[in-house]
Amino acid sequence: MKVAIFPGSFDPFTAGHESIARRALTFFDRLFIGVGINPNKQGFLTPQNRLCLIEDIFAKEPRITVKIYEGLTAEFCEAQRATHIIRGLRNSEDLEFERAIEALNRSIYPAIETVYLLTQSEHLHISSSAVRELYHFGAKVEHLMPHKIDINNYL
């Protein structure tokens, strides 16, 4: 069985994230979406609310499990017996950032392989930080969320 994790803060989980997760299922039998906790960051949504939002999106997909984790991503991979990490790339800046993280993860857990999926063009402008900023200024964000989810239900 091929097992991968899709880690991130997912604050909040966007339509772009959903697209990457669904596309990852074409390559893997099982996908763990890891909601990482960074103790140095103040979150928009609580980790539990992020988990609930993602579980609601994938409620009918038995091959996806959502878990909150704290600590190193490589250790989370090893605990889930995952052999791959999924990362979405929007641009070359994302690639440079992710390459450094890949090297660190491999130094901790040599069996791990990182798979990069290019963001689909209709999602290139979407990021969690953009959603948070638009929301902060009172703009509508449903069109950036999976299934037009109302973010207010998870605050």
MODELLER restraints for C-alpha pairs under 7 A, 6 or more apart:
rsr = mdl.restraints
at = mdl.atoms
rsr.add(forms.Gaussian(group=physical.xy_distance, feature=features.Distance(at['CA:1:A'], at['CA:29:A']), mean=6.00, stdev=0.5))
rsr.add(forms.Gaussian(group=physical.xy_distance, feature=features.Distance(at['CA:2:A'], at['CA:28:A']), mean=5.13, stdev=0.5))
rsr.add(forms.Gaussian(group=physical.xy_distance, feature=features.Distance(at['CA:2:A'], at['CA:29:A']), mean=5.24, stdev=0.5))
rsr.add(forms.Gaussian(group=physical.xy_distance, feature=features.Distance(at['CA:2:A'], at['CA:30:A']), mean=6.53, stdev=0.5))
rsr.add(forms.Gaussian(group=physical.xy_distance, feature=features.Distance(at['CA:3:A'], at['CA:28:A']), mean=5.93, stdev=0.5))
rsr.add(forms.Gaussian(group=physical.xy_distance, feature=features.Distance(at['CA:3:A'], at['CA:29:A']), mean=6.07, stdev=0.5))
rsr.add(forms.Gaussian(group=physical.xy_distance, feature=features.Distance(at['CA:3:A'], at['CA:30:A']), mean=4.88, stdev=0.5))
rsr.add(forms.Gaussian(group=physical.xy_distance, feature=features.Distance(at['CA:3:A'], at['CA:31:A']), mean=5.94, stdev=0.5))
rsr.add(forms.Gaussian(group=physical.xy_distance, feature=features.Distance(at['CA:3:A'], at['CA:82:A']), mean=4.71, stdev=0.5))
rsr.add(forms.Gaussian(group=physical.xy_distance, feature=features.Distance(at['CA:3:A'], at['CA:83:A']), mean=5.95, stdev=0.5))
rsr.add(forms.Gaussian(group=physical.xy_distance, feature=features.Distance(at['CA:3:A'], at['CA:84:A']), mean=6.67, stdev=0.5))
rsr.add(forms.Gaussian(group=physical.xy_distance, feature=features.Distance(at['CA:4:A'], at['CA:28:A']), mean=6.63, stdev=0.5))
rsr.add(forms.Gaussian(group=physical.xy_distance, feature=features.Distance(at['CA:4:A'], at['CA:30:A']), mean=6.45, stdev=0.5))
rsr.add(forms.Gaussian(group=physical.xy_distance, feature=features.Distance(at['CA:4:A'], at['CA:31:A']), mean=5.03, stdev=0.5))
rsr.add(forms.Gaussian(group=physical.xy_distance, feature=features.Distance(at['CA:4:A'], at['CA:32:A']), mean=6.33, stdev=0.5))
rsr.add(forms.Gaussian(group=physical.xy_distance, feature=features.Distance(at['CA:4:A'], at['CA:82:A']), mean=4.97, stdev=0.5))
rsr.add(forms.Gaussian(group=physical.xy_distance, feature=features.Distance(at['CA:4:A'], at['CA:83:A']), mean=5.96, stdev=0.5))
rsr.add(forms.Gaussian(group=physical.xy_distance, feature=features.Distance(at['CA:4:A'], at['CA:84:A']), mean=4.53, stdev=0.5))
rsr.add(forms.Gaussian(group=physical.xy_distance, feature=features.Distance(at['CA:4:A'], at['CA:85:A']), mean=5.49, stdev=0.5))
rsr.add(forms.Gaussian(group=physical.xy_distance, feature=features.Distance(at['CA:4:A'], at['CA:86:A']), mean=6.71, stdev=0.5))
rsr.add(forms.Gaussian(group=physical.xy_distance, feature=features.Distance(at['CA:5:A'], at['CA:31:A']), mean=5.48, stdev=0.5))
rsr.add(forms.Gaussian(group=physical.xy_distance, feature=features.Distance(at['CA:5:A'], at['CA:32:A']), mean=4.56, stdev=0.5))
rsr.add(forms.Gaussian(group=physical.xy_distance, feature=features.Distance(at['CA:5:A'], at['CA:33:A']), mean=5.68, stdev=0.5))
rsr.add(forms.Gaussian(group=physical.xy_distance, feature=features.Distance(at['CA:5:A'], at['CA:34:A']), mean=6.60, stdev=0.5))
rsr.add(forms.Gaussian(group=physical.xy_distance, feature=features.Distance(at['CA:5:A'], at['CA:77:A']), mean=6.63, stdev=0.5))
rsr.add(forms.Gaussian(group=physical.xy_distance, feature=features.Distance(at['CA:5:A'], at['CA:82:A']), mean=6.45, stdev=0.5))
rsr.add(forms.Gaussian(group=physical.xy_distance, feature=features.Distance(at['CA:5:A'], at['CA:84:A']), mean=6.42, stdev=0.5))
rsr.add(forms.Gaussian(group=physical.xy_distance, feature=features.Distance(at['CA:5:A'], at['CA:85:A']), mean=5.00, stdev=0.5))
rsr.add(forms.Gaussian(group=physical.xy_distance, feature=features.Distance(at['CA:5:A'], at['CA:86:A']), mean=6.05, stdev=0.5))
rsr.add(forms.Gaussian(group=physical.xy_distance, feature=features.Distance(at['CA:6:A'], at['CA:32:A']), mean=6.17, stdev=0.5))
rsr.add(forms.Gaussian(group=physical.xy_distance, feature=features.Distance(at['CA:6:A'], at['CA:33:A']), mean=4.74, stdev=0.5))
rsr.add(forms.Gaussian(group=physical.xy_distance, feature=features.Distance(at['CA:6:A'], at['CA:34:A']), mean=5.96, stdev=0.5))
rsr.add(forms.Gaussian(group=physical.xy_distance, feature=features.Distance(at['CA:6:A'], at['CA:85:A']), mean=5.92, stdev=0.5))
rsr.add(forms.Gaussian(group=physical.xy_distance, feature=features.Distance(at['CA:6:A'], at['CA:86:A']), mean=4.84, stdev=0.5))
rsr.add(forms.Gaussian(group=physical.xy_distance, feature=features.Distance(at['CA:6:A'], at['CA:87:A']), mean=6.57, stdev=0.5))
rsr.add(forms.Gaussian(group=physical.xy_distance, feature=features.Distance(at['CA:7:A'], at['CA:33:A']), mean=5.81, stdev=0.5))
rsr.add(forms.Gaussian(group=physical.xy_distance, feature=features.Distance(at['CA:7:A'], at['CA:34:A']), mean=4.44, stdev=0.5))
rsr.add(forms.Gaussian(group=physical.xy_distance, feature=features.Distance(at['CA:7:A'], at['CA:35:A']), mean=6.17, stdev=0.5))
rsr.add(forms.Gaussian(group=physical.xy_distance, feature=features.Distance(at['CA:7:A'], at['CA:36:A']), mean=6.61, stdev=0.5))
rsr.add(forms.Gaussian(group=physical.xy_distance, feature=features.Distance(at['CA:8:A'], at['CA:34:A']), mean=6.33, stdev=0.5))
rsr.add(forms.Gaussian(group=physical.xy_distance, feature=features.Distance(at['CA:8:A'], at['CA:35:A']), mean=5.60, stdev=0.5))
rsr.add(forms.Gaussian(group=physical.xy_distance, feature=features.Distance(at['CA:8:A'], at['CA:36:A']), mean=5.55, stdev=0.5))
rsr.add(forms.Gaussian(group=physical.xy_distance, feature=features.Distance(at['CA:9:A'], at['CA:35:A']), mean=5.39, stdev=0.5))
rsr.add(forms.Gaussian(group=physical.xy_distance, feature=features.Distance(at['CA:9:A'], at['CA:36:A']), mean=4.98, stdev=0.5))
rsr.add(forms.Gaussian(group=physical.xy_distance, feature=features.Distance(at['CA:9:A'], at['CA:37:A']), mean=6.63, stdev=0.5))
rsr.add(forms.Gaussian(group=physical.xy_distance, feature=features.Distance(at['CA:10:A'], at['CA:35:A']), mean=6.51, stdev=0.5))
rsr.add(forms.Gaussian(group=physical.xy_distance, feature=features.Distance(at['CA:10:A'], at['CA:50:A']), mean=6.91, stdev=0.5))
rsr.add(forms.Gaussian(group=physical.xy_distance, feature=features.Distance(at['CA:10:A'], at['CA:128:A']), mean=6.82, stdev=0.5))
rsr.add(forms.Gaussian(group=physical.xy_distance, feature=features.Distance(at['CA:11:A'], at['CA:43:A']), mean=6.84, stdev=0.5))
rsr.add(forms.Gaussian(group=physical.xy_distance, feature=features.Distance(at['CA:11:A'], at['CA:44:A']), mean=6.18, stdev=0.5))
rsr.add(forms.Gaussian(group=physical.xy_distance, feature=features.Distance(at['CA:11:A'], at['CA:45:A']), mean=6.10, stdev=0.5))
rsr.add(forms.Gaussian(group=physical.xy_distance, feature=features.Distance(at['CA:11:A'], at['CA:50:A']), mean=6.75, stdev=0.5))
rsr.add(forms.Gaussian(group=physical.xy_distance, feature=features.Distance(at['CA:11:A'], at['CA:128:A']), mean=5.80, stdev=0.5))
rsr.add(forms.Gaussian(group=physical.xy_distance, feature=features.Distance(at['CA:12:A'], at['CA:45:A']), mean=6.79, stdev=0.5))
rsr.add(forms.Gaussian(group=physical.xy_distance, feature=features.Distance(at['CA:12:A'], at['CA:50:A']), mean=6.50, stdev=0.5))
rsr.add(forms.Gaussian(group=physical.xy_distance, feature=features.Distance(at['CA:12:A'], at['CA:128:A']), mean=5.49, stdev=0.5))
rsr.add(forms.Gaussian(group=physical.xy_distance, feature=features.Distance(at['CA:13:A'], at['CA:54:A']), mean=6.83, stdev=0.5))
rsr.add(forms.Gaussian(group=physical.xy_distance, feature=features.Distance(at['CA:13:A'], at['CA:128:A']), mean=6.82, stdev=0.5))
rsr.add(forms.Gaussian(group=physical.xy_distance, feature=features.Distance(at['CA:14:A'], at['CA:128:A']), mean=6.54, stdev=0.5))
rsr.add(forms.Gaussian(group=physical.xy_distance, feature=features.Distance(at['CA:14:A'], at['CA:144:A']), mean=6.13, stdev=0.5))
rsr.add(forms.Gaussian(group=physical.xy_distance, feature=features.Distance(at['CA:14:A'], at['CA:145:A']), mean=4.69, stdev=0.5))
rsr.add(forms.Gaussian(group=physical.xy_distance, feature=features.Distance(at['CA:14:A'], at['CA:146:A']), mean=5.94, stdev=0.5))
rsr.add(forms.Gaussian(group=physical.xy_distance, feature=features.Distance(at['CA:15:A'], at['CA:144:A']), mean=5.72, stdev=0.5))
rsr.add(forms.Gaussian(group=physical.xy_distance, feature=features.Distance(at['CA:15:A'], at['CA:145:A']), mean=4.76, stdev=0.5))
rsr.add(forms.Gaussian(group=physical.xy_distance, feature=features.Distance(at['CA:15:A'], at['CA:146:A']), mean=4.36, stdev=0.5))
rsr.add(forms.Gaussian(group=physical.xy_distance, feature=features.Distance(at['CA:16:A'], at['CA:119:A']), mean=6.92, stdev=0.5))
rsr.add(forms.Gaussian(group=physical.xy_distance, feature=features.Distance(at['CA:16:A'], at['CA:123:A']), mean=5.29, stdev=0.5))
rsr.add(forms.Gaussian(group=physical.xy_distance, feature=features.Distance(at['CA:16:A'], at['CA:126:A']), mean=6.49, stdev=0.5))
rsr.add(forms.Gaussian(group=physical.xy_distance, feature=features.Distance(at['CA:18:A'], at['CA:146:A']), mean=6.56, stdev=0.5))
rsr.add(forms.Gaussian(group=physical.xy_distance, feature=features.Distance(at['CA:20:A'], at['CA:88:A']), mean=6.33, stdev=0.5))
rsr.add(forms.Gaussian(group=physical.xy_distance, feature=features.Distance(at['CA:20:A'], at['CA:117:A']), mean=6.80, stdev=0.5))
rsr.add(forms.Gaussian(group=physical.xy_distance, feature=features.Distance(at['CA:25:A'], at['CA:31:A']), mean=6.94, stdev=0.5))
rsr.add(forms.Gaussian(group=physical.xy_distance, feature=features.Distance(at['CA:29:A'], at['CA:63:A']), mean=6.75, stdev=0.5))
rsr.add(forms.Gaussian(group=physical.xy_distance, feature=features.Distance(at['CA:30:A'], at['CA:63:A']), mean=4.88, stdev=0.5))
rsr.add(forms.Gaussian(group=physical.xy_distance, feature=features.Distance(at['CA:30:A'], at['CA:64:A']), mean=6.13, stdev=0.5))
rsr.add(forms.Gaussian(group=physical.xy_distance, feature=features.Distance(at['CA:31:A'], at['CA:63:A']), mean=6.19, stdev=0.5))
rsr.add(forms.Gaussian(group=physical.xy_distance, feature=features.Distance(at['CA:31:A'], at['CA:64:A']), mean=4.89, stdev=0.5))
rsr.add(forms.Gaussian(group=physical.xy_distance, feature=features.Distance(at['CA:31:A'], at['CA:65:A']), mean=6.46, stdev=0.5))
rsr.add(forms.Gaussian(group=physical.xy_distance, feature=features.Distance(at['CA:32:A'], at['CA:64:A']), mean=5.74, stdev=0.5))
rsr.add(forms.Gaussian(group=physical.xy_distance, feature=features.Distance(at['CA:32:A'], at['CA:65:A']), mean=4.87, stdev=0.5))
rsr.add(forms.Gaussian(group=physical.xy_distance, feature=features.Distance(at['CA:32:A'], at['CA:66:A']), mean=5.68, stdev=0.5))
rsr.add(forms.Gaussian(group=physical.xy_distance, feature=features.Distance(at['CA:33:A'], at['CA:65:A']), mean=6.21, stdev=0.5))
rsr.add(forms.Gaussian(group=physical.xy_distance, feature=features.Distance(at['CA:33:A'], at['CA:66:A']), mean=4.72, stdev=0.5))
rsr.add(forms.Gaussian(group=physical.xy_distance, feature=features.Distance(at['CA:33:A'], at['CA:67:A']), mean=6.32, stdev=0.5))
rsr.add(forms.Gaussian(group=physical.xy_distance, feature=features.Distance(at['CA:34:A'], at['CA:66:A']), mean=6.04, stdev=0.5))
rsr.add(forms.Gaussian(group=physical.xy_distance, feature=features.Distance(at['CA:34:A'], at['CA:67:A']), mean=5.14, stdev=0.5))
rsr.add(forms.Gaussian(group=physical.xy_distance, feature=features.Distance(at['CA:34:A'], at['CA:68:A']), mean=5.70, stdev=0.5))
rsr.add(forms.Gaussian(group=physical.xy_distance, feature=features.Distance(at['CA:34:A'], at['CA:69:A']), mean=6.35, stdev=0.5))
rsr.add(forms.Gaussian(group=physical.xy_distance, feature=features.Distance(at['CA:35:A'], at['CA:47:A']), mean=6.90, stdev=0.5))
rsr.add(forms.Gaussian(group=physical.xy_distance, feature=features.Distance(at['CA:35:A'], at['CA:51:A']), mean=6.84, stdev=0.5))
rsr.add(forms.Gaussian(group=physical.xy_distance, feature=features.Distance(at['CA:35:A'], at['CA:67:A']), mean=6.06, stdev=0.5))
rsr.add(forms.Gaussian(group=physical.xy_distance, feature=features.Distance(at['CA:35:A'], at['CA:68:A']), mean=4.57, stdev=0.5))
rsr.add(forms.Gaussian(group=physical.xy_distance, feature=features.Distance(at['CA:35:A'], at['CA:69:A']), mean=6.05, stdev=0.5))
rsr.add(forms.Gaussian(group=physical.xy_distance, feature=features.Distance(at['CA:36:A'], at['CA:68:A']), mean=5.97, stdev=0.5))
rsr.add(forms.Gaussian(group=physical.xy_distance, feature=features.Distance(at['CA:36:A'], at['CA:69:A']), mean=5.10, stdev=0.5))
rsr.add(forms.Gaussian(group=physical.xy_distance, feature=features.Distance(at['CA:36:A'], at['CA:70:A']), mean=5.77, stdev=0.5))
rsr.add(forms.Gaussian(group=physical.xy_distance, feature=features.Distance(at['CA:37:A'], at['CA:69:A']), mean=6.24, stdev=0.5))
rsr.add(forms.Gaussian(group=physical.xy_distance, feature=features.Distance(at['CA:37:A'], at['CA:70:A']), mean=5.09, stdev=0.5))
rsr.add(forms.Gaussian(group=physical.xy_distance, feature=features.Distance(at['CA:45:A'], at['CA:155:A']), mean=5.86, stdev=0.5))
rsr.add(forms.Gaussian(group=physical.xy_distance, feature=features.Distance(at['CA:47:A'], at['CA:68:A']), mean=6.91, stdev=0.5))
rsr.add(forms.Gaussian(group=physical.xy_distance, feature=features.Distance(at['CA:49:A'], at['CA:154:A']), mean=5.56, stdev=0.5))
rsr.add(forms.Gaussian(group=physical.xy_distance, feature=features.Distance(at['CA:51:A'], at['CA:66:A']), mean=6.38, stdev=0.5))
rsr.add(forms.Gaussian(group=physical.xy_distance, feature=features.Distance(at['CA:51:A'], at['CA:67:A']), mean=6.93, stdev=0.5))
rsr.add(forms.Gaussian(group=physical.xy_distance, feature=features.Distance(at['CA:51:A'], at['CA:68:A']), mean=6.99, stdev=0.5))
rsr.add(forms.Gaussian(group=physical.xy_distance, feature=features.Distance(at['CA:53:A'], at['CA:154:A']), mean=6.80, stdev=0.5))
rsr.add(forms.Gaussian(group=physical.xy_distance, feature=features.Distance(at['CA:55:A'], at['CA:66:A']), mean=6.47, stdev=0.5))
rsr.add(forms.Gaussian(group=physical.xy_distance, feature=features.Distance(at['CA:58:A'], at['CA:64:A']), mean=6.96, stdev=0.5))
rsr.add(forms.Gaussian(group=physical.xy_distance, feature=features.Distance(at['CA:69:A'], at['CA:76:A']), mean=6.99, stdev=0.5))
rsr.add(forms.Gaussian(group=physical.xy_distance, feature=features.Distance(at['CA:74:A'], at['CA:105:A']), mean=5.19, stdev=0.5))
rsr.add(forms.Gaussian(group=physical.xy_distance, feature=features.Distance(at['CA:74:A'], at['CA:108:A']), mean=6.35, stdev=0.5))
rsr.add(forms.Gaussian(group=physical.xy_distance, feature=features.Distance(at['CA:74:A'], at['CA:109:A']), mean=5.78, stdev=0.5))
rsr.add(forms.Gaussian(group=physical.xy_distance, feature=features.Distance(at['CA:83:A'], at['CA:111:A']), mean=6.41, stdev=0.5))
rsr.add(forms.Gaussian(group=physical.xy_distance, feature=features.Distance(at['CA:83:A'], at['CA:112:A']), mean=4.96, stdev=0.5))
rsr.add(forms.Gaussian(group=physical.xy_distance, feature=features.Distance(at['CA:83:A'], at['CA:113:A']), mean=6.27, stdev=0.5))
rsr.add(forms.Gaussian(group=physical.xy_distance, feature=features.Distance(at['CA:84:A'], at['CA:112:A']), mean=5.38, stdev=0.5))
rsr.add(forms.Gaussian(group=physical.xy_distance, feature=features.Distance(at['CA:84:A'], at['CA:113:A']), mean=4.70, stdev=0.5))
rsr.add(forms.Gaussian(group=physical.xy_distance, feature=features.Distance(at['CA:84:A'], at['CA:114:A']), mean=5.47, stdev=0.5))
rsr.add(forms.Gaussian(group=physical.xy_distance, feature=features.Distance(at['CA:84:A'], at['CA:115:A']), mean=6.73, stdev=0.5))
rsr.add(forms.Gaussian(group=physical.xy_distance, feature=features.Distance(at['CA:85:A'], at['CA:113:A']), mean=6.23, stdev=0.5))
rsr.add(forms.Gaussian(group=physical.xy_distance, feature=features.Distance(at['CA:85:A'], at['CA:114:A']), mean=4.62, stdev=0.5))
rsr.add(forms.Gaussian(group=physical.xy_distance, feature=features.Distance(at['CA:85:A'], at['CA:115:A']), mean=6.02, stdev=0.5))
rsr.add(forms.Gaussian(group=physical.xy_distance, feature=features.Distance(at['CA:86:A'], at['CA:114:A']), mean=6.02, stdev=0.5))
rsr.add(forms.Gaussian(group=physical.xy_distance, feature=features.Distance(at['CA:86:A'], at['CA:115:A']), mean=5.05, stdev=0.5))
rsr.add(forms.Gaussian(group=physical.xy_distance, feature=features.Distance(at['CA:86:A'], at['CA:116:A']), mean=6.05, stdev=0.5))
rsr.add(forms.Gaussian(group=physical.xy_distance, feature=features.Distance(at['CA:87:A'], at['CA:115:A']), mean=6.26, stdev=0.5))
rsr.add(forms.Gaussian(group=physical.xy_distance, feature=features.Distance(at['CA:87:A'], at['CA:116:A']), mean=4.94, stdev=0.5))
rsr.add(forms.Gaussian(group=physical.xy_distance, feature=features.Distance(at['CA:87:A'], at['CA:117:A']), mean=6.22, stdev=0.5))
rsr.add(forms.Gaussian(group=physical.xy_distance, feature=features.Distance(at['CA:88:A'], at['CA:116:A']), mean=5.70, stdev=0.5))
rsr.add(forms.Gaussian(group=physical.xy_distance, feature=features.Distance(at['CA:88:A'], at['CA:117:A']), mean=4.89, stdev=0.5))
rsr.add(forms.Gaussian(group=physical.xy_distance, feature=features.Distance(at['CA:88:A'], at['CA:118:A']), mean=5.72, stdev=0.5))
rsr.add(forms.Gaussian(group=physical.xy_distance, feature=features.Distance(at['CA:88:A'], at['CA:119:A']), mean=5.96, stdev=0.5))
rsr.add(forms.Gaussian(group=physical.xy_distance, feature=features.Distance(at['CA:89:A'], at['CA:95:A']), mean=6.29, stdev=0.5))
rsr.add(forms.Gaussian(group=physical.xy_distance, feature=features.Distance(at['CA:89:A'], at['CA:116:A']), mean=6.56, stdev=0.5))
rsr.add(forms.Gaussian(group=physical.xy_distance, feature=features.Distance(at['CA:89:A'], at['CA:117:A']), mean=6.13, stdev=0.5))
rsr.add(forms.Gaussian(group=physical.xy_distance, feature=features.Distance(at['CA:89:A'], at['CA:118:A']), mean=4.89, stdev=0.5))
rsr.add(forms.Gaussian(group=physical.xy_distance, feature=features.Distance(at['CA:89:A'], at['CA:119:A']), mean=5.64, stdev=0.5))
rsr.add(forms.Gaussian(group=physical.xy_distance, feature=features.Distance(at['CA:90:A'], at['CA:118:A']), mean=6.26, stdev=0.5))
rsr.add(forms.Gaussian(group=physical.xy_distance, feature=features.Distance(at['CA:90:A'], at['CA:119:A']), mean=5.23, stdev=0.5))
rsr.add(forms.Gaussian(group=physical.xy_distance, feature=features.Distance(at['CA:90:A'], at['CA:124:A']), mean=5.72, stdev=0.5))
rsr.add(forms.Gaussian(group=physical.xy_distance, feature=features.Distance(at['CA:102:A'], at['CA:114:A']), mean=6.49, stdev=0.5))
rsr.add(forms.Gaussian(group=physical.xy_distance, feature=features.Distance(at['CA:106:A'], at['CA:112:A']), mean=5.97, stdev=0.5))
rsr.add(forms.Gaussian(group=physical.xy_distance, feature=features.Distance(at['CA:126:A'], at['CA:144:A']), mean=6.46, stdev=0.5))
rsr.add(forms.Gaussian(group=physical.xy_distance, feature=features.Distance(at['CA:131:A'], at['CA:141:A']), mean=6.16, stdev=0.5))
rsr.add(forms.Gaussian(group=physical.xy_distance, feature=features.Distance(at['CA:134:A'], at['CA:141:A']), mean=6.79, stdev=0.5))
rsr.add(forms.Gaussian(group=physical.xy_distance, feature=features.Distance(at['CA:135:A'], at['CA:141:A']), mean=6.44, stdev=0.5))
rsr.add(forms.Gaussian(group=physical.xy_distance, feature=features.Distance(at['CA:142:A'], at['CA:148:A']), mean=4.58, stdev=0.5))
rsr.add(forms.Gaussian(group=physical.xy_distance, feature=features.Distance(at['CA:142:A'], at['CA:149:A']), mean=5.84, stdev=0.5))
rsr.add(forms.Gaussian(group=physical.xy_distance, feature=features.Distance(at['CA:142:A'], at['CA:150:A']), mean=6.03, stdev=0.5))
